Amino acid sequence: MRENADLLSSVEHTSLFNPFSLHEIRLRGLVATVRTGTAIRLVEQSPTPTAGVAPQWRVIELVTVAHVQLPADDRKGAAESLDTAVGEAVMQRLPHQLQRIMRTAGTRLPDSRRSSPSCCSMETVRCGIGQ
């Protein structure tokens, strides 16, 4: 992580390589390695997305934040993150993120799971946007 921070300060940021995307990647790594306490502290230090950050990274980050909040027993925060992510994922036509939302909500947040389009296919997303 120190090498990433050094590199971030010495090169031009891109839509894939920037503080916001690396923050999300780090959160995922911490969740995957069951370091929930560290992940929770890191959620509170989220960098602000800039114009150079691809819009889908915001959705990706919201789902990952919910994934951190659930093991911390913050169901309300996780539900809010996922509800926001559903709206943005539909608007941006990101079916893969809708699938992630459903997997993250699982049985712990059935209302968030139901608010995601049932099919989570590109056709479902197109229909929701085209109306």
C-alpha positions in Angstrom: 0.0 0.0 0.0 2.9 2.4 0.6 4.1 1.8 -2.9 0.6 2.6 -4.2 0.6 5.8 -2.2 4.0 6.8 -3.5 3.0 6.0 -7.1 -0.2 8.0 -6.7 1.8 11.0 -5.7 4.2 10.8 -8.6 2.1 10.0 -11.6 -0.9 11.4 -13.4 -4.2 9.9 -12.2 -6.4 8.0 -14.7 -9.9 6.7 -14.6 -8.6 3.4 -13.3 -5.6 4.5 -11.3 -6.6 7.2 -8.7 -7.0 7.4 -5.0 -10.8 6.6 -5.2 -10.4 3.3 -7.1 -7.4 2.2 -5.1 -9.4 2.8 -1.9 -12.2 0.6 -3.1 -9.7 -2.1 -4.1 -8.1 -2.0 -0.7 -11.5 -2.3 1.0 -12.2 -5.4 -1.1 -8.9 -6.9 -0.1 -9.5 -6.3 3.6 -13.0 -7.9 3.4 -11.7 -10.9 1.5 -9.0 -11.4 4.2 -11.5 -11.0 7.0 -9.9 -7.8 8.4 -13.3 -6.1 9.0 -12.1 -3.7 11.7 -9.5 -2.2 9.5 -12.0 -2.1 6.6 -14.5 -0.2 8.8 -12.0 2.4 9.7 -11.0 2.8 6.1 -14.6 3.3 5.0 -14.7 6.4 7.1 -11.6 7.8 5.1 -13.1 7.5 1.7 -11.6 10.0 -0.8 -13.9 12.2 -2.8 -14.3 11.0 -6.4 -13.0 13.6 -8.8 -13.8 14.3 -12.5 -11.1 11.8 -13.5 -12.9 8.9 -11.7 -15.0 6.7 -14.0 -18.7 7.0 -12.9 -19.0 3.2 -12.4 -16.4 3.4 -9.6 -18.9 5.1 -7.4 -21.3 2.2 -7.8 -18.6 -0.3 -7.3 -17.5 1.5 -4.1 -21.0 1.7 -2.7 -21.5 -2.1 -3.0 -18.1 -2.7 -1.4 -18.9 -0.3 1.4 -22.1 -2.3 2.1 -20.0 -5.5 2.1 -17.9 -3.9 4.8 -20.9 -2.6 6.8 -22.7 -5.9 7.0 -20.1 -7.8 9.0 -19.8 -4.8 11.3 -23.6 -5.2 11.9 -24.4 -1.8 10.3 -27.5 -3.0 8.4 -29.0 0.4 8.1 -25.8 1.9 6.6 -25.4 -1.2 4.3 -29.0 -0.8 3.1 -28.6 2.9 2.4 -25.4 2.1 0.4 -27.1 -0.6 -1.6 -30.2 1.4 -2.3 -28.1 4.3 -3.7 -26.1 1.8 -5.7 -29.2 0.2 -7.3 -30.4 3.6 -8.6 -27.0 4.5 -10.0 -26.4 1.0 -11.4 -29.7 1.1 -13.3 -29.0 4.6 -14.6 -25.5 3.7 -15.8 -26.6 0.3 -17.2 -24.3 -1.8 -15.0 -26.0 -5.2 -14.7 -22.9 -6.8 -13.2 -23.1 -4.3 -10.3 -26.8 -5.1 -9.9 -25.8 -8.8 -9.5 -23.1 -7.8 -6.9 -25.9 -5.8 -5.0 -28.1 -8.9 -4.9 -25.2 -11.1 -3.7 -24.1 -8.6 -1.1 -27.7 -8.1 0.2 -28.2 -11.9 0.3 -30.7 -12.9 3.0 -29.4 -10.2 5.4 -31.0 -7.3 3.5 -34.0 -8.8 1.6 -35.5 -5.3 0.9 -32.3 -4.2 -0.9 -32.3 -7.4 -2.8 -35.9 -6.9 -3.9 -35.2 -3.3 -4.9 -32.7 -4.6 -7.5 -34.3 -5.5 -10.8 -35.2 -9.2 -10.6 -33.4 -10.4 -13.7 -30.2 -8.3 -13.5 -29.7 -8.7 -17.2 -28.8 -6.0 -19.6 -32.3 -6.3 -21.1 -33.8 -5.6 -17.7 -31.6 -2.5 -17.3 -32.4 -1.3 -20.8 -36.2 -1.7 -20.1 -35.9 0.2 -16.9 -34.1 3.1 -18.5 -36.0 3.2 -21.8 -39.4 3.9 -20.2 
